[in-house]
Amino acid sequence: MSYPEGGGLAAERRAFREGIRLQTGERFAAGEKAAMIAKELRVSAWFGGSLGRAWREGGIEALRSAGPANSPTVTDEQFAVFEEELGKGPSAHGFEDERWTLGRVQALIRRRLRVSLSVATVWRLLKRHGWSWQAPARRALERDEQAVELWKKEVWPRVKASRRHPGPGSWSRTKPDSR
């Protein structure tokens, strides 16, 4: 049995739950009924019944924890090989410029490792192996500081304020206007 992200439990709670599952299996082997086991171990009847089915199909081994469901899909050995590919740069893999984006890394993982990961999972994978997001070392030469300041002072306040309709009959009201 497997629980997503460790079931949200600490290691000692996961061990406790596995102990309950194994006790249930031993009691099934002794011929006890699921309802009695569930009552005495203080678990739901559904849980006891599902453990009973698992025990009948696979014995006590079927009740052992398979560990967290979120184990890495890319092993450290695979990532070491993949890291060499990243070191070659984006242009070596057919991208038009020298920027690694999560989408590009995702595409490369799909091509090289034959593993399909979400963008969020790609980010966690890179972070786990010591990679970080890239920030430009300097500002663009074309940047117009005066235009940026003007935009911040005049345009941004209007854009920010336009999200809420002011006055009576506001869009955020829950009751209709009683005029």
BADREN-301907 format. One record per residue (C-alpha): residue number from 0; x, y, z negated. Coordinates in steps of 0.2 Angstrom, whole numbers, plus 2048, in hexadecimal, padded with zeros to 3 digits. Example, Ala and Ser with C-alpha at 12.3 -4.5 7.8 and 13.67 -1.06 7.14 Angstrom:
2
<site><nr>0</nr><px>83E</px><py>7EA</py><pz>7D9</pz></site>
<site><nr>1</nr><px>844</px><py>7FB</py><pz>7DC</pz></site>
! end
This chain:
179
<site><nr>0</nr><px>800</px><py>800</py><pz>800</pz></site>
<site><nr>1</nr><px>806</px><py>811</py><pz>804</pz></site>
<site><nr>2</nr><px>802</px><py>823</py><pz>7FD</pz></site>
<site><nr>3</nr><px>804</px><py>832</py><pz>808</pz></site>
<site><nr>4</nr><px>812</px><py>83D</py><pz>801</pz></site>
<site><nr>5</nr><px>815</px><py>832</py><pz>7F3</pz></site>
<site><nr>6</nr><px>802</px><py>834</py><pz>7EE</pz></site>
<site><nr>7</nr><px>807</px><py>844</py><pz>7E7</pz></site>
<site><nr>8</nr><px>80E</px><py>83A</py><pz>7D8</pz></site>
<site><nr>9</nr><px>81E</px><py>83B</py><pz>7CE</pz></site>
<site><nr>10</nr><px>829</px><py>82B</py><pz>7CF</pz></site>
<site><nr>11</nr><px>823</px><py>825</py><pz>7BE</pz></site>
<site><nr>12</nr><px>810</px><py>826</py><pz>7C3</pz></site>
<site><nr>13</nr><px>814</px><py>81D</py><pz>7D3</pz></site>
<site><nr>14</nr><px>81C</px><py>80F</py><pz>7C9</pz></site>
<site><nr>15</nr><px>80D</px><py>80F</py><pz>7BD</pz></site>
<site><nr>16</nr><px>801</px><py>80D</py><pz>7CC</pz></site>
<site><nr>17</nr><px>80B</px><py>7FF</py><pz>7D3</pz></site>
<site><nr>18</nr><px>80B</px><py>7F6</py><pz>7C2</pz></site>
<site><nr>19</nr><px>7F8</px><py>7F7</py><pz>7C3</pz></site>
<site><nr>20</nr><px>7F8</px><py>7F0</py><pz>7D4</pz></site>
<site><nr>21</nr><px>803</px><py>7E2</py><pz>7CF</pz></site>
<site><nr>22</nr><px>7F9</px><py>7DE</py><pz>7BF</pz></site>
<site><nr>23</nr><px>7EA</px><py>7DD</py><pz>7CA</pz></site>
<site><nr>24</nr><px>7F2</px><py>7D1</py><pz>7D5</pz></site>
<site><nr>25</nr><px>7F7</px><py>7C6</py><pz>7C7</pz></site>
<site><nr>26</nr><px>7E5</px><py>7C6</py><pz>7C0</pz></site>
<site><nr>27</nr><px>7DE</px><py>7C2</py><pz>7D1</pz></site>
<site><nr>28</nr><px>7EA</px><py>7B3</py><pz>7D1</pz></site>
<site><nr>29</nr><px>7E3</px><py>7AE</py><pz>7C0</pz></site>
<site><nr>30</nr><px>7D2</px><py>7AE</py><pz>7C7</pz></site>
<site><nr>31</nr><px>7CB</px><py>7BD</py><pz>7BF</pz></site>
<site><nr>32</nr><px>7BD</px><py>7C7</py><pz>7C8</pz></site>
<site><nr>33</nr><px>7C0</px><py>7D8</py><pz>7D0</pz></site>
<site><nr>34</nr><px>7B3</px><py>7E1</py><pz>7C6</pz></site>
<site><nr>35</nr><px>7BA</px><py>7DB</py><pz>7B5</pz></site>
<site><nr>36</nr><px>7CC</px><py>7DF</py><pz>7BB</pz></site>
<site><nr>37</nr><px>7C7</px><py>7F1</py><pz>7C0</pz></site>
<site><nr>38</nr><px>7BE</px><py>7F4</py><pz>7B0</pz></site>
<site><nr>39</nr><px>7CC</px><py>7EE</py><pz>7A5</pz></site>
<site><nr>40</nr><px>7DA</px><py>7F7</py><pz>7AF</pz></site>
<site><nr>41</nr><px>7CF</px><py>806</py><pz>7B0</pz></site>
<site><nr>42</nr><px>7CF</px><py>808</py><pz>7C3</pz></site>
<site><nr>43</nr><px>7C0</px><py>809</py><pz>7CE</pz></site>
<site><nr>44</nr><px>7B7</px><py>7FA</py><pz>7D4</pz></site>
<site><nr>45</nr><px>7BB</px><py>7FF</py><pz>7E6</pz></site>
<site><nr>46</nr><px>7CE</px><py>800</py><pz>7E2</pz></site>
<site><nr>47</nr><px>7CD</px><py>7EF</py><pz>7DA</pz></site>
<site><nr>48</nr><px>7C4</px><py>7E8</py><pz>7E8</pz></site>
<site><nr>49</nr><px>7D0</px><py>7EF</py><pz>7F5</pz></site>
<site><nr>50</nr><px>7DE</px><py>7E8</py><pz>7EB</pz></site>
<site><nr>51</nr><px>7D5</px><py>7D7</py><pz>7EB</pz></site>
<site><nr>52</nr><px>7D4</px><py>7D7</py><pz>7FE</pz></site>
<site><nr>53</nr><px>7E6</px><py>7DC</py><pz>7FF</pz></site>
<site><nr>54</nr><px>7EB</px><py>7CE</py><pz>7F3</pz></site>
<site><nr>55</nr><px>7E1</px><py>7C1</py><pz>7FC</pz></site>
<site><nr>56</nr><px>7E9</px><py>7C6</py><pz>80D</pz></site>
<site><nr>57</nr><px>7FB</px><py>7C8</py><pz>808</pz></site>
<site><nr>58</nr><px>7FD</px><py>7C2</py><pz>7F6</pz></site>
<site><nr>59</nr><px>806</px><py>7CC</py><pz>7E9</pz></site>
<site><nr>60</nr><px>812</px><py>7D3</py><pz>7F6</pz></site>
<site><nr>61</nr><px>804</px><py>7DC</py><pz>7FE</pz></site>
<site><nr>62</nr><px>801</px><py>7E6</py><pz>7EE</pz></site>
<site><nr>63</nr><px>812</px><py>7ED</py><pz>7ED</pz></site>
<site><nr>64</nr><px>815</px><py>7FF</py><pz>7F2</pz></site>
<site><nr>65</nr><px>81B</px><py>802</py><pz>803</pz></site>
<site><nr>66</nr><px>822</px><py>813</py><pz>7FD</pz></site>
<site><nr>67</nr><px>81D</px><py>824</py><pz>802</pz></site>
<site><nr>68</nr><px>815</px><py>826</py><pz>813</pz></site>
<site><nr>69</nr><px>820</px><py>835</py><pz>817</pz></site>
<site><nr>70</nr><px>830</px><py>82C</py><pz>819</pz></site>
<site><nr>71</nr><px>83B</px><py>834</py><pz>826</pz></site>
<site><nr>72</nr><px>838</px><py>82E</py><pz>838</pz></site>
<site><nr>73</nr><px>849</px><py>833</py><pz>83D</pz></site>
<site><nr>74</nr><px>857</px><py>82A</py><pz>834</pz></site>
<site><nr>75</nr><px>867</px><py>832</py><pz>82F</pz></site>
<site><nr>76</nr><px>870</px><py>828</py><pz>83C</pz></site>
<site><nr>77</nr><px>865</px><py>82E</py><pz>84A</pz></site>
<site><nr>78</nr><px>866</px><py>840</py><pz>844</pz></site>
<site><nr>79</nr><px>879</px><py>83F</py><pz>844</pz></site>
<site><nr>80</nr><px>878</px><py>83A</py><pz>857</pz></site>
<site><nr>81</nr><px>86B</px><py>847</py><pz>85A</pz></site>
<site><nr>82</nr><px>876</px><py>855</py><pz>851</pz></site>
<site><nr>83</nr><px>883</px><py>852</py><pz>85E</pz></site>
<site><nr>84</nr><px>876</px><py>856</py><pz>86B</pz></site>
<site><nr>85</nr><px>871</px><py>866</py><pz>862</pz></site>
<site><nr>86</nr><px>884</px><py>86B</py><pz>862</pz></site>
<site><nr>87</nr><px>884</px><py>86A</py><pz>875</pz></site>
<site><nr>88</nr><px>878</px><py>879</py><pz>875</pz></site>
<site><nr>89</nr><px>867</px><py>87C</py><pz>87E</pz></site>
<site><nr>90</nr><px>86E</px><py>87F</py><pz>88F</pz></site>
<site><nr>91</nr><px>876</px><py>86E</py><pz>890</pz></site>
<site><nr>92</nr><px>865</px><py>867</py><pz>88E</pz></site>
<site><nr>93</nr><px>85D</px><py>871</py><pz>89B</pz></site>
<site><nr>94</nr><px>857</px><py>880</py><pz>892</pz></site>
<site><nr>95</nr><px>85A</px><py>891</py><pz>89A</pz></site>
<site><nr>96</nr><px>862</px><py>89A</py><pz>88B</pz></site>
<site><nr>97</nr><px>86C</px><py>896</py><pz>87B</pz></site>
<site><nr>98</nr><px>85E</px><py>897</py><pz>86F</pz></site>
<site><nr>99</nr><px>858</px><py>888</py><pz>865</pz></site>
<site><nr>100</nr><px>846</px><py>889</py><pz>861</pz></site>
<site><nr>101</nr><px>83C</px><py>87C</py><pz>857</pz></site>
<site><nr>102</nr><px>832</px><py>878</py><pz>867</pz></site>
<site><nr>103</nr><px>842</px><py>875</py><pz>871</pz></site>
<site><nr>104</nr><px>849</px><py>86A</py><pz>862</pz></site>
<site><nr>105</nr><px>839</px><py>861</py><pz>862</pz></site>
<site><nr>106</nr><px>83A</px><py>85D</py><pz>875</pz></site>
<site><nr>107</nr><px>84C</px><py>857</py><pz>873</pz></site>
<site><nr>108</nr><px>847</px><py>84C</py><pz>865</pz></site>
<site><nr>109</nr><px>839</px><py>845</py><pz>870</pz></site>
<site><nr>110</nr><px>845</px><py>842</py><pz>87E</pz></site>
<site><nr>111</nr><px>854</px><py>83B</py><pz>875</pz></site>
<site><nr>112</nr><px>84D</px><py>832</py><pz>866</pz></site>
<site><nr>113</nr><px>83C</px><py>82D</py><pz>86E</pz></site>
<site><nr>114</nr><px>834</px><py>834</py><pz>85E</pz></site>
<site><nr>115</nr><px>825</px><py>840</py><pz>85E</pz></site>
<site><nr>116</nr><px>826</px><py>84C</py><pz>850</pz></site>
<site><nr>117</nr><px>81B</px><py>85C</py><pz>84C</pz></site>
<site><nr>118</nr><px>824</px><py>86D</py><pz>84C</pz></site>
<site><nr>119</nr><px>822</px><py>86D</py><pz>839</pz></site>
<site><nr>120</nr><px>82A</px><py>85C</py><pz>837</pz></site>
<site><nr>121</nr><px>838</px><py>862</py><pz>843</pz></site>
<site><nr>122</nr><px>83C</px><py>871</py><pz>837</pz></site>
<site><nr>123</nr><px>83C</px><py>866</py><pz>828</pz></site>
<site><nr>124</nr><px>848</px><py>859</py><pz>830</pz></site>
<site><nr>125</nr><px>854</px><py>867</py><pz>835</pz></site>
<site><nr>126</nr><px>853</px><py>86F</py><pz>824</pz></site>
<site><nr>127</nr><px>856</px><py>85E</py><pz>81B</pz></site>
<site><nr>128</nr><px>866</px><py>85D</py><pz>826</pz></site>
<site><nr>129</nr><px>86C</px><py>86E</py><pz>822</pz></site>
<site><nr>130</nr><px>867</px><py>878</py><pz>831</pz></site>
<site><nr>131</nr><px>85F</px><py>889</py><pz>82F</pz></site>
<site><nr>132</nr><px>856</px><py>895</py><pz>83A</pz></site>
<site><nr>133</nr><px>861</px><py>8A1</py><pz>844</pz></site>
<site><nr>134</nr><px>860</px><py>8B4</py><pz>841</pz></site>
<site><nr>135</nr><px>868</px><py>8C0</py><pz>84E</pz></site>
<site><nr>136</nr><px>879</px><py>8C6</py><pz>848</pz></site>
<site><nr>137</nr><px>875</px><py>8D8</py><pz>84E</pz></site>
<site><nr>138</nr><px>866</px><py>8E2</py><pz>854</pz></site>
<site><nr>139</nr><px>863</px><py>8E3</py><pz>866</pz></site>
<site><nr>140</nr><px>86B</px><py>8F1</py><pz>870</pz></site>
<site><nr>141</nr><px>85B</px><py>8F6</py><pz>878</pz></site>
<site><nr>142</nr><px>852</px><py>8F9</py><pz>867</pz></site>
<site><nr>143</nr><px>84B</px><py>90A</py><pz>865</pz></site>
<site><nr>144</nr><px>84B</px><py>90E</py><pz>853</pz></site>
<site><nr>145</nr><px>840</px><py>91E</py><pz>855</pz></site>
<site><nr>146</nr><px>833</px><py>915</py><pz>85E</pz></site>
<site><nr>147</nr><px>833</px><py>907</py><pz>851</pz></site>
<site><nr>148</nr><px>831</px><py>914</py><pz>843</pz></site>
<site><nr>149</nr><px>823</px><py>91D</py><pz>84D</pz></site>
<site><nr>150</nr><px>81A</px><py>90C</py><pz>84F</pz></site>
<site><nr>151</nr><px>81B</px><py>908</py><pz>83D</pz></site>
<site><nr>152</nr><px>814</px><py>919</py><pz>837</pz></site>
<site><nr>153</nr><px>806</px><py>91B</py><pz>844</pz></site>
<site><nr>154</nr><px>801</px><py>90B</py><pz>84C</pz></site>
<site><nr>155</nr><px>804</px><py>8FE</py><pz>83F</pz></site>
<site><nr>156</nr><px>7F8</px><py>907</py><pz>832</pz></site>
<site><nr>157</nr><px>7EA</px><py>907</py><pz>83F</pz></site>
<site><nr>158</nr><px>7ED</px><py>8F5</py><pz>844</pz></site>
<site><nr>159</nr><px>7ED</px><py>8EF</py><pz>832</pz></site>
<site><nr>160</nr><px>7DE</px><py>8F9</py><pz>82D</pz></site>
<site><nr>161</nr><px>7D3</px><py>8F3</py><pz>83C</pz></site>
<site><nr>162</nr><px>7D1</px><py>8E2</py><pz>834</pz></site>
<site><nr>163</nr><px>7C4</px><py>8E8</py><pz>828</pz></site>
<site><nr>164</nr><px>7B4</px><py>8F1</py><pz>82E</pz></site>
<site><nr>165</nr><px>7B1</px><py>900</py><pz>821</pz></site>
<site><nr>166</nr><px>7A1</px><py>906</py><pz>81A</pz></site>
<site><nr>167</nr><px>78F</px><py>900</py><pz>818</pz></site>
<site><nr>168</nr><px>78A</px><py>8F0</py><pz>822</pz></site>
<site><nr>169</nr><px>79C</px><py>8EA</py><pz>820</pz></site>
<site><nr>170</nr><px>7A0</px><py>8DA</py><pz>829</pz></site>
<site><nr>171</nr><px>7A6</px><py>8D3</py><pz>818</pz></site>
<site><nr>172</nr><px>795</px><py>8D5</py><pz>810</pz></site>
<site><nr>173</nr><px>78B</px><py>8C6</py><pz>80B</pz></site>
<site><nr>174</nr><px>77A</px><py>8CE</py><pz>80A</pz></site>
<site><nr>175</nr><px>771</px><py>8D7</py><pz>819</pz></site>
<site><nr>176</nr><px>770</px><py>8EA</py><pz>817</pz></site>
<site><nr>177</nr><px>75F</px><py>8EE</py><pz>80F</pz></site>
<site><nr>178</nr><px>75B</px><py>8FE</py><pz>818</pz></site>
! end
